[in-house]
Amino acid sequence: MSLLAWIILFTALGGAASALAASAFLLSPAALRARALPHLVSFATGALLGAALLGLLPDALASVGPEGGHRIGLTLLIGLLIFFVLEKLLLWRHCHQEVCEGHTPVLGQGHAVLVHDDHAHAKHRDAASASLVLIGDGFHNVLDGVLIAAAFLTDVHLGIVTSMAVVAHEIPQEVGDFAVLLNGGMSRARALALNLLTSLTSVIGGVAAYFSLSGVQHVLPYALALAASSFLYIAVADLIPGLHRRVDPGSGVTQILLISLGVSVIYVSHSMAH
């Protein structure tokens, strides 16, 4: 089998395996999913923070060396601003024909209307977060495909081992992605289809790296920084404010534990991949 065929096979299998393994969550009963969803959002927050700060950014900084740290920081800042603008556009689209904070005057309205507006705006933010996580995850999976292709171009056995490590790294993050998608109002079938589709973008990265690896390697640190900015923005700007909607002490302790678990799983998975 040709080297390109190996790359296509394992990038496709890796993306599909992680998405399908995480989709087992969708097979659980509706009542169980409703109870588990807030906990999975907490886990997703930790997983996204861990992937950005323990995986993507350190790799980007290590690739450019000390002299390139400022460029990575600038890329991260630009990425955060891009995702801020993108979310603004998505929020405008979601509430364009509905009552929401962006279109409803606050002065002169009753308390019931204000509560409805806050609730509607929260729903729009959840929907926008789901769209953003698909964009960020697709971008991240393209980079995974690049890394798998680079390993295969070095040695086929190294490529197979790297593919297995990527799957182990992606499964907990895909579980978190499903939580964000369902929290954003998507049906189970739509969440599964879109998550599987974005997972298969790793094939694009693998094929692109095979034909132009030197060019991909040159821009890879900055692509990693952009991927990190998307995960950081989703976690800090979207998911964490949602967690603050539950203010009882028990929920707070549970959220902290699950965020820590998400960070820990990503840390262990990333360590195994290296």
Backbone as numpy.savetxt, mean C-alpha at the origin, in Angstrom:
# Nx Ny Nz CAx CAy CAz Cx Cy Cz
14.10 -23.41 -20.40 13.25 -22.22 -20.40 14.13 -20.97 -20.40
13.74 -19.98 -21.19 14.54 -18.77 -21.30 14.49 -17.95 -20.01
15.48 -17.06 -19.86 15.54 -16.22 -18.67 14.32 -15.30 -18.57
13.87 -14.77 -19.71 12.68 -13.91 -19.70 11.45 -14.69 -19.25
11.35 -15.94 -19.68 10.21 -16.77 -19.27 10.23 -17.02 -17.77
11.43 -17.26 -17.20 11.54 -17.41 -15.74 11.04 -16.16 -15.03
11.46 -15.01 -15.53 11.09 -13.75 -14.89 9.58 -13.54 -14.96
8.98 -13.75 -16.13 7.53 -13.56 -16.27 6.78 -14.54 -15.37
7.22 -15.80 -15.35 6.54 -16.82 -14.55 6.55 -16.47 -13.07
7.71 -16.11 -12.55 7.81 -15.92 -11.10 7.29 -14.56 -10.65
7.35 -13.55 -11.50 6.70 -12.29 -11.11 5.19 -12.45 -11.09
4.64 -13.20 -12.07 3.20 -13.44 -12.09 2.77 -14.31 -10.92
3.50 -15.39 -10.67 3.15 -16.28 -9.56 3.28 -15.56 -8.22
4.35 -14.76 -8.08 4.55 -14.05 -6.83 3.43 -13.06 -6.54
3.05 -12.27 -7.55 1.97 -11.32 -7.35 0.64 -11.99 -7.07
0.33 -13.04 -7.85 -0.96 -13.72 -7.67 -1.01 -14.46 -6.34
0.11 -15.09 -5.94 0.12 -15.87 -4.71 -0.13 -15.00 -3.49
0.51 -13.84 -3.45 0.33 -12.97 -2.29 -1.09 -12.44 -2.22
-1.67 -12.06 -3.37 -3.03 -11.53 -3.37 -4.05 -12.61 -3.01
-3.87 -13.81 -3.57 -4.83 -14.88 -3.30 -4.74 -15.37 -1.86
-3.52 -15.40 -1.32 -3.38 -15.81 0.08 -4.07 -14.81 1.00
-3.90 -13.53 0.71 -4.55 -12.51 1.53 -6.06 -12.51 1.35
-6.54 -12.96 0.18 -7.97 -12.93 -0.09 -8.74 -13.95 0.73
-8.04 -14.83 1.43 -8.74 -15.78 2.31 -9.61 -15.03 3.32
-9.21 -13.81 3.62 -10.02 -12.98 4.52 -11.43 -12.77 3.98
-11.54 -12.71 2.65 -12.84 -12.45 2.05 -13.79 -13.63 2.17
-13.27 -14.81 2.48 -14.11 -15.99 2.58 -14.75 -16.15 3.95
-14.36 -15.32 4.89 -14.90 -15.43 6.24 -16.33 -14.89 6.28
-17.14 -15.29 7.29 -18.53 -14.80 7.40 -18.59 -13.28 7.55
-19.72 -12.71 7.12 -19.87 -11.26 7.13 -19.72 -10.66 8.52
-20.29 -11.33 9.53 -20.21 -10.80 10.90 -18.76 -10.77 11.37
-18.01 -11.82 11.04 -16.61 -11.88 11.43 -15.81 -10.80 10.72
-16.09 -10.58 9.43 -15.38 -9.54 8.68 -15.65 -8.16 9.27
-16.91 -7.92 9.68 -17.26 -6.62 10.26 -16.49 -6.37 11.55
-16.33 -7.41 12.37 -15.57 -7.25 13.62 -14.07 -7.12 13.35
-13.61 -7.83 12.33 -12.17 -7.86 12.08 -11.67 -6.65 11.31
-12.55 -6.00 10.54 -12.11 -4.92 9.66 -11.39 -3.79 10.39
-11.92 -3.25 11.52 -11.16 -2.19 12.21 -9.78 -2.66 12.67
-9.68 -3.91 13.07 -8.39 -4.43 13.52 -7.42 -4.56 12.34
-7.94 -4.96 11.18 -7.08 -5.08 10.01 -6.61 -3.72 9.52
-7.44 -2.68 9.71 -7.00 -1.32 9.35 -5.83 -0.90 10.25
-5.90 -1.25 11.53 -4.78 -0.96 12.43 -3.53 -1.71 11.98
-3.71 -2.98 11.63 -2.58 -3.76 11.13 -2.03 -3.15 9.84
-2.92 -2.70 8.95 -2.49 -2.08 7.70 -1.67 -0.83 7.97
-2.05 -0.05 8.97 -1.29 1.16 9.31 0.14 0.80 9.66
0.31 -0.20 10.53 1.65 -0.63 10.89 2.42 -1.20 9.72
1.73 -1.98 8.87 2.40 -2.58 7.72 2.88 -1.52 6.74
2.06 -0.51 6.49 2.45 0.56 5.57 3.61 1.37 6.13
3.54 1.70 7.43 4.65 2.44 8.05 5.93 1.62 8.03
5.81 0.32 8.33 6.98 -0.54 8.33 7.58 -0.68 6.94
6.73 -0.87 5.93 7.24 -1.01 4.57 7.96 0.24 4.11
7.41 1.42 4.47 8.02 2.67 4.03 9.32 2.97 4.77
9.30 2.85 6.11 10.42 3.33 6.93 11.47 2.26 7.21
11.10 1.00 7.12 12.05 -0.08 7.39 12.52 -0.79 6.12
11.79 -0.59 5.02 12.15 -1.27 3.80 12.52 -0.34 2.66
11.55 0.44 2.19 11.76 1.24 0.99 12.78 2.35 1.16
12.60 3.17 2.20 13.53 4.30 2.37 14.96 3.87 2.68
15.19 2.91 3.60 16.57 2.47 3.82 17.23 1.92 2.56
16.47 1.17 1.75 17.04 0.65 0.50 17.37 1.78 -0.46
16.49 2.77 -0.53 16.75 3.91 -1.41 17.99 4.67 -0.98
18.13 4.92 0.32 19.29 5.65 0.83 20.58 4.85 0.66
20.49 3.53 0.87 21.68 2.69 0.70 22.13 2.67 -0.76
21.19 2.79 -1.68 21.53 2.73 -3.11 22.25 3.98 -3.58
21.88 5.14 -3.03 22.49 6.39 -3.50 23.69 6.80 -2.68
23.85 6.23 -1.48 24.97 6.61 -0.63 24.72 7.92 0.09
25.65 8.31 0.97 25.46 9.54 1.77 25.26 10.79 0.93
25.94 10.86 -0.22 25.85 12.09 -1.02 24.48 12.25 -1.69
23.70 11.17 -1.77 22.40 11.26 -2.42 21.23 11.36 -1.47
21.52 11.46 -0.17 20.45 11.49 0.81 19.49 12.65 0.64
20.03 13.83 0.29 19.18 15.00 0.11 18.24 14.81 -1.08
18.72 14.17 -2.14 17.86 13.94 -3.31 16.74 12.97 -2.97
17.05 11.97 -2.15 16.00 11.04 -1.73 14.98 11.76 -0.86
15.45 12.63 0.04 14.54 13.40 0.87 13.65 14.31 0.04
14.23 14.94 -0.98 13.44 15.81 -1.86 12.40 14.99 -2.63
12.81 13.81 -3.10 11.87 12.94 -3.82 10.72 12.53 -2.91
11.04 12.22 -1.65 10.01 11.84 -0.68 9.04 12.99 -0.47
9.56 14.20 -0.32 8.71 15.38 -0.12 7.82 15.62 -1.33
8.40 15.53 -2.53 7.61 15.72 -3.75 6.51 14.66 -3.83
6.84 13.42 -3.46 5.85 12.35 -3.48 4.69 12.64 -2.53
4.99 13.12 -1.34 3.93 13.46 -0.38 3.02 14.55 -0.93
3.61 15.56 -1.57 2.81 16.63 -2.16 1.96 16.11 -3.32
2.53 15.20 -4.12 1.78 14.62 -5.23 0.56 13.87 -4.72
0.75 13.07 -3.66 -0.36 12.29 -3.15 -1.38 13.16 -2.42
-0.94 14.29 -1.86 -1.88 15.24 -1.28 -2.79 15.80 -2.36
-2.19 16.23 -3.47 -2.99 16.78 -4.58 -3.88 15.70 -5.17
-3.33 14.49 -5.32 -4.12 13.40 -5.89 -5.33 13.08 -5.02
-5.15 13.08 -3.70 -6.27 12.80 -2.81 -7.30 13.92 -2.89
-6.85 15.16 -3.01 -7.79 16.27 -3.18 -8.67 16.04 -4.40
-8.06 15.62 -5.50 -8.82 15.37 -6.73 -9.79 14.21 -6.54
-9.35 13.16 -5.86 -10.21 12.00 -5.62 -11.37 12.36 -4.70
-11.09 13.17 -3.67 -12.16 13.60 -2.76 -13.18 14.45 -3.50
-12.70 15.33 -4.36 -13.62 16.16 -5.13 -14.50 15.28 -6.02
-13.89 14.25 -6.63 -14.66 13.37 -7.50 -15.72 12.61 -6.72
-15.35 12.10 -5.52 -16.29 11.27 -4.75 -17.46 12.09 -4.20
-17.25 13.37 -3.91 -18.34 14.15 -3.31 -18.90 15.19 -4.28
-18.59 15.04 -5.57 -18.98 16.04 -6.56 -20.50 16.21 -6.65
-21.22 15.10 -6.49 -22.67 15.16 -6.61 -23.36 14.84 -5.29
-22.64 14.89 -4.17 -23.24 14.58 -2.89 -22.94 15.70 -1.91
-23.61 15.66 -0.76 -23.36 16.63 0.29 -22.08 16.26 1.02
-21.14 17.16 1.09 -19.92 16.89 1.84 -19.32 18.22 2.28
-18.25 18.14 3.06 -17.66 19.34 3.65 -17.21 20.33 2.58
-16.79 19.78 1.43 -16.28 20.65 0.38 -17.35 21.46 -0.32
-18.64 21.06 -0.20 -19.68 21.73 -0.96 -20.81 22.27 -0.10
-20.79 22.03 1.22 -21.89 22.44 2.08 -21.44 23.54 3.03
-22.10 24.71 3.03 -21.75 25.76 3.97 -21.97 25.29 5.41
-21.05 25.66 6.28 -21.15 25.23 7.67 -22.06 26.17 8.45
-21.98 27.48 8.19 -22.75 28.44 8.96 -24.23 28.29 8.65
-25.05 28.36 9.71 -26.49 28.32 9.53 -27.08 26.95 9.42
-26.28 25.91 9.57 -26.79 24.55 9.47 -26.99 23.98 10.86
-27.91 23.04 11.00 -28.18 22.41 12.28 -27.15 21.36 12.62
-27.19 20.93 13.88 -26.22 19.95 14.35 -26.35 18.64 13.59
-27.57 18.22 13.27 -27.76 16.95 12.57 -27.12 16.99 11.20
-27.20 18.12 10.51 -26.61 18.23 9.18 -25.10 18.18 9.28
-24.53 18.84 10.30 -23.09 18.83 10.47 -22.58 17.42 10.74
-23.30 16.68 11.56 -22.89 15.31 11.83 -22.94 14.48 10.56
-24.02 14.70 9.75 -24.12 13.98 8.48 -22.97 14.34 7.56
-22.60 15.64 7.53 -21.50 16.08 6.68 -20.19 15.43 7.10
-19.92 15.39 8.42 -18.69 14.77 8.90 -18.66 13.29 8.54
-19.80 12.62 8.69 -19.84 11.20 8.36 -19.64 10.98 6.87
-20.27 11.81 6.05 -20.13 11.67 4.60 -18.70 11.94 4.18
-18.09 12.97 4.78 -16.71 13.29 4.41 -15.76 12.16 4.82
-16.01 11.55 5.98 -15.19 10.41 6.41 -15.29 9.27 5.41
-16.51 9.04 4.89 -16.69 7.98 3.89 -15.93 8.31 2.61
-15.93 9.57 2.22 -15.21 9.97 1.02 -13.70 9.76 1.21
-13.20 10.07 2.41 -11.77 9.88 2.68 -11.43 8.40 2.63
-12.30 7.55 3.16 -12.04 6.11 3.11 -11.99 5.63 1.66
-12.91 6.13 0.84 -12.92 5.73 -0.58 -11.67 6.23 -1.29
-11.24 7.46 -0.97 -10.03 7.99 -1.58 -8.81 7.19 -1.14
-8.77 6.77 0.13 -7.67 5.96 0.63 -7.57 4.64 -0.14
-8.73 4.05 -0.45 -8.74 2.80 -1.20 -8.12 2.99 -2.58
-8.46 4.10 -3.24 -7.88 4.39 -4.55 -6.38 4.61 -4.45
-5.96 5.34 -3.42 -4.54 5.62 -3.24 -3.75 4.35 -2.96
-4.31 3.45 -2.16 -3.56 2.24 -1.82 -3.39 1.37 -3.05
-4.36 1.39 -3.97 -4.20 0.64 -5.21 -3.07 1.22 -6.06
-3.02 2.55 -6.13 -1.95 3.19 -6.90 -0.59 2.89 -6.28
-0.49 3.08 -4.96 0.77 2.82 -4.29 1.19 1.37 -4.37
0.22 0.45 -4.22 0.54 -0.97 -4.25 0.96 -1.39 -5.66
0.29 -0.87 -6.68 0.70 -1.19 -8.04 2.11 -0.73 -8.33
2.42 0.48 -7.88 3.77 1.02 -8.06 4.80 0.17 -7.32
4.45 -0.22 -6.10 5.34 -1.05 -5.30 5.56 -2.41 -5.93
4.51 -3.00 -6.51 4.64 -4.30 -7.15 5.48 -4.23 -8.42
5.41 -3.11 -9.14 6.31 -2.92 -10.28 7.77 -2.99 -9.81
8.05 -2.35 -8.69 9.41 -2.37 -8.16 9.80 -3.77 -7.70
8.85 -4.51 -7.12 9.12 -5.90 -6.76 9.51 -6.71 -8.00
8.82 -6.46 -9.11 9.16 -7.14 -10.35 10.56 -6.80 -10.81
10.97 -5.55 -10.64 12.33 -5.14 -11.00 13.36 -5.89 -10.16
13.10 -5.99 -8.84 14.04 -6.68 -7.96 14.13 -8.17 -8.30
12.99 -8.80 -8.59 13.00 -10.21 -8.96 13.78 -10.42 -10.26
13.55 -9.54 -11.24 14.27 -9.66 -12.52 15.77 -9.49 -12.31
16.17 -8.54 -11.47 17.59 -8.32 -11.21 18.22 -9.57 -10.60
17.49 -10.23 -9.70 18.01 -11.46 -9.09 18.13 -12.57 -10.13
17.15 -12.72 -10.99 17.21 -13.75 -12.03 18.34 -13.48 -13.01
18.59 -12.22 -13.32 19.68 -11.88 -14.23 21.04 -12.19 -13.60
21.07 -12.26 -12.29 22.30 -12.65 -11.59 22.44 -14.17 -11.54
21.36 -14.84 -11.14 21.38 -16.30 -11.02 19.93 -16.79 -10.89
19.58 -17.86 -11.61 18.20 -18.35 -11.59 17.80 -18.78 -10.19
18.69 -19.49 -9.48 18.36 -19.94 -8.13 18.14 -18.76 -7.19
18.97 -17.71 -7.35 18.78 -16.50 -6.55 17.45 -15.85 -6.88
17.05 -15.90 -8.15 15.77 -15.33 -8.54 14.60 -16.06 -7.90
14.68 -17.39 -7.83 13.61 -18.17 -7.21 13.51 -17.85 -5.72
14.66 -17.80 -5.04 14.67 -17.49 -3.61 14.14 -16.09 -3.36
14.53 -15.13 -4.20 14.06 -13.76 -4.06 12.55 -13.68 -4.27
12.04 -14.43 -5.24 10.59 -14.44 -5.48 9.84 -14.95 -4.26
10.35 -16.00 -3.63 9.71 -16.54 -2.44 9.74 -15.52 -1.31
10.85 -14.80 -1.17 10.96 -13.80 -0.12 10.00 -12.64 -0.36
9.84 -12.26 -1.64 8.91 -11.18 -1.97 7.48 -11.58 -1.62
7.10 -12.83 -1.91 5.76 -13.30 -1.56 5.55 -13.22 -0.05
6.54 -13.71 0.71 6.44 -13.66 2.18 6.32 -12.23 2.68
6.99 -11.32 1.99 6.95 -9.90 2.39 5.61 -9.27 2.03
5.01 -9.71 0.91 3.81 -9.06 0.40 2.52 -9.52 1.08
2.46 -10.77 1.55 1.20 -11.29 2.08 0.62 -10.42 3.19
1.40 -10.09 4.24 0.81 -9.25 5.29 0.39 -7.87 4.79
1.12 -7.34 3.82 0.74 -6.03 3.28 -0.52 -6.15 2.45
-0.68 -7.25 1.70 -1.90 -7.45 0.91 -3.12 -7.60 1.81
-2.95 -8.27 2.96 -4.06 -8.36 3.92 -4.48 -6.97 4.36
-3.49 -6.13 4.66 -3.80 -4.75 5.03 -4.48 -3.99 3.90
-4.03 -4.24 2.65 -4.65 -3.57 1.51 -6.12 -3.95 1.38
-6.44 -5.25 1.58 -7.84 -5.66 1.53 -8.65 -4.93 2.58
-8.08 -4.75 3.76 -8.79 -4.03 4.82 -9.10 -2.61 4.39
-8.13 -1.94 3.75 -8.34 -0.57 3.30 -9.40 -0.52 2.20
-9.36 -1.46 1.26 -10.32 -1.47 0.16 -11.74 -1.71 0.67
-11.90 -2.67 1.57 -13.23 -2.94 2.12 -13.70 -1.79 2.99
-12.77 -1.19 3.73 -13.11 -0.03 4.54 -13.54 1.15 3.67
-13.05 1.18 2.43 -13.43 2.23 1.49 -14.74 1.99 0.78
-15.44 0.89 1.11 -16.76 0.64 0.57 -16.81 -0.30 -0.62
-15.69 -0.91 -1.00 -15.69 -1.84 -2.13 -16.32 -3.17 -1.74
-16.93 -3.83 -2.73 -17.43 -5.19 -2.51 -16.25 -6.15 -2.45
-16.50 -7.36 -1.94 -15.44 -8.35 -1.85 -14.91 -8.72 -3.24
-15.82 -8.91 -4.20 -15.40 -9.31 -5.54 -14.55 -8.22 -6.20
-14.96 -6.96 -6.04 -14.21 -5.86 -6.64 -12.85 -5.69 -5.97
-12.81 -5.82 -4.64 -11.54 -5.70 -3.92 -10.58 -6.80 -4.36
-11.08 -8.03 -4.51 -10.23 -9.14 -4.94 -9.71 -8.91 -6.35
-10.61 -8.51 -7.27 -10.21 -8.32 -8.66 -9.17 -7.21 -8.80
-9.40 -6.08 -8.14 -8.47 -4.95 -8.27 -7.15 -5.25 -7.59
-7.19 -5.92 -6.44 -5.94 -6.23 -5.76 -5.12 -7.24 -6.56
-5.80 -8.21 -7.17 -5.10 -9.18 -8.01 -4.50 -8.50 -9.23
-5.24 -7.56 -9.81 -4.75 -6.84 -10.98 -3.51 -6.01 -10.64
-3.55 -5.29 -9.53 -2.38 -4.49 -9.15 -1.19 -5.39 -8.77
-1.47 -6.57 -8.22 -0.38 -7.49 -7.87 0.35 -7.96 -9.12
-0.37 -8.12 -10.22 0.24 -8.61 -11.45 1.03 -7.53 -12.18
1.01 -6.29 -11.67 1.87 -5.27 -12.28 3.34 -5.57 -12.05
3.63 -6.53 -11.16 5.02 -6.95 -10.97 5.60 -7.52 -12.26
4.75 -8.10 -13.12 5.21 -8.61 -14.41 5.75 -7.47 -15.27
5.07 -6.31 -15.21 5.52 -5.15 -15.98 6.92 -4.74 -15.54
7.11 -4.67 -14.22 8.43 -4.31 -13.71 9.49 -5.30 -14.10
9.15 -6.60 -14.05 10.12 -7.63 -14.41 10.53 -7.57 -15.86
9.56 -7.42 -16.75 9.87 -7.35 -18.19 10.65 -6.08 -18.52
10.24 -4.95 -17.92 10.95 -3.70 -18.17 12.39 -3.79 -17.69
12.61 -4.42 -16.55 13.98 -4.55 -16.03 14.81 -5.47 -16.91
14.18 -6.49 -17.47 14.92 -7.42 -18.33 15.49 -6.70 -19.55
14.71 -5.80 -20.14 15.12 -5.13 -21.36 15.95 -3.86 -21.11
15.81 -3.26 -19.96 16.54 -2.00 -19.71 16.95 -1.91 -18.25
17.68 -2.89 -17.79 18.01 -2.96 -16.37 18.86 -1.79 -15.92
19.81 -1.39 -16.74 20.69 -0.30 -16.32 19.90 0.98 -16.08
18.95 1.29 -16.96 18.14 2.49 -16.77 17.25 2.39 -15.56
16.67 1.20 -15.34 15.81 1.01 -14.17 16.61 1.12 -12.89
17.80 0.55 -12.88 18.63 0.63 -11.67 19.01 2.06 -11.35
19.18 2.87 -12.37 19.58 4.26 -12.14 18.47 5.05 -11.43
17.23 4.79 -11.78 16.13 5.54 -11.18 15.48 4.81 -10.01
15.92 3.57 -9.74 15.27 2.76 -8.73 15.23 3.41 -7.35
16.33 4.01 -6.84 16.25 4.62 -5.51 15.16 5.69 -5.40
14.96 6.46 -6.46 13.97 7.52 -6.43 12.55 6.95 -6.58
12.44 5.86 -7.33 11.15 5.17 -7.40 10.78 4.58 -6.04
11.78 4.05 -5.33 11.54 3.53 -3.98 11.07 4.64 -3.04
11.68 5.82 -3.17 11.29 6.95 -2.32 9.85 7.38 -2.62
9.46 7.37 -3.89 8.08 7.71 -4.24 7.10 6.68 -3.70
7.46 5.40 -3.78 6.60 4.37 -3.22 6.47 4.55 -1.71
7.58 4.89 -1.04 7.55 5.13 0.40 6.64 6.30 0.74
6.69 7.36 -0.09 5.85 8.53 0.18 4.37 8.18 0.09
4.00 7.29 -0.84 2.59 6.91 -0.95 2.14 6.15 0.28
2.96 5.22 0.77 2.59 4.45 1.95 2.54 5.33 3.20
3.49 6.24 3.33 3.50 7.14 4.48 2.26 8.04 4.47
1.92 8.57 3.30 0.77 9.47 3.22 -0.51 8.74 3.59
-0.69 7.54 3.06 -1.91 6.78 3.35 -2.02 6.49 4.84
-0.91 6.05 5.44 -0.93 5.69 6.86 -1.18 6.90 7.75
-0.44 7.98 7.51 -0.48 9.13 8.42 -1.67 10.04 8.15
-1.97 10.29 6.88 -3.03 11.25 6.55 -4.42 10.63 6.51
-4.51 9.34 6.23 -5.82 8.73 6.03 -6.19 7.70 7.10
-5.33 6.73 7.33 -5.71 5.64 8.23 -5.66 6.03 9.70
-4.61 6.72 10.13 -4.50 7.08 11.54 -5.64 7.99 11.99
-6.04 9.03 11.22 -7.22 9.80 11.64 -8.46 8.93 11.78
-8.62 7.92 10.93 -9.76 7.02 11.06 -9.71 6.22 12.35
-8.52 5.82 12.76 -8.39 5.08 14.01 -8.79 5.93 15.21
-8.62 7.23 15.11 -8.96 8.13 16.22 -10.47 8.29 16.39
-11.27 7.75 15.47 -12.72 7.83 15.63 -13.18 6.98 16.83
-12.39 5.97 17.16 -12.71 5.12 18.31 -11.84 5.58 19.48
-12.47 6.11 20.52 -11.72 6.80 21.58 -11.70 6.05 22.90
-12.36 4.89 22.99 -12.35 4.17 24.26 -10.96 3.56 24.49
-10.54 3.45 25.76 -9.18 2.97 26.07 -8.88 1.59 25.51
-9.87 0.68 25.56 -9.65 -0.66 25.05 -9.29 -0.67 23.58
-10.00 0.13 22.79 -9.71 0.22 21.36 -8.33 0.80 21.11
-7.95 1.80 21.93 -6.63 2.40 21.76 -5.51 1.41 22.00
-5.63 0.61 23.04 -4.60 -0.39 23.34 -4.53 -1.42 22.21
-5.69 -1.86 21.74 -5.73 -2.84 20.66 -5.10 -2.28 19.39
-5.39 -1.01 19.09 -4.81 -0.40 17.90 -3.30 -0.33 17.99
-2.78 0.06 19.15 -1.33 0.15 19.31 -0.68 -1.23 19.13
-1.29 -2.25 19.71 -0.75 -3.60 19.58 -0.75 -4.07 18.13
-1.85 -3.79 17.42 -1.94 -4.26 16.03 -1.04 -3.46 15.10
-0.90 -2.16 15.36 0.06 -1.37 14.58 1.47 -1.91 14.79
1.80 -2.21 16.05 3.12 -2.78 16.35 3.30 -4.13 15.68
2.22 -4.92 15.64 2.31 -6.22 14.98 2.55 -6.04 13.48
1.86 -5.09 12.86 2.07 -4.84 11.43 3.50 -4.43 11.14
4.06 -3.54 11.97 5.46 -3.13 11.80 6.39 -4.32 11.98
6.11 -5.14 12.99 6.99 -6.28 13.30 7.00 -7.31 12.18
5.82 -7.59 11.63 5.75 -8.58 10.55 6.51 -8.10 9.32
6.37 -6.83 8.99 7.11 -6.28 7.85 8.61 -6.32 8.13
9.01 -6.01 9.36 10.43 -6.03 9.72 11.01 -7.43 9.55
10.30 -8.43 10.06 10.79 -9.81 9.94 10.82 -10.25 8.49
9.75 -9.93 7.74 9.70 -10.31 6.33 10.82 -9.66 5.54
11.07 -8.39 5.79 12.13 -7.68 5.08 13.50 -8.22 5.44
13.68 -8.60 6.69 14.96 -9.19 7.11 15.19 -10.53 6.41
14.11 -11.32 6.27 14.23 -12.60 5.57 14.57 -12.39 4.10
14.01 -11.32 3.52 14.28 -11.06 2.09 15.71 -10.64 1.84
16.41 -10.25 2.88 17.81 -9.85 2.74 18.74 -10.87 3.39
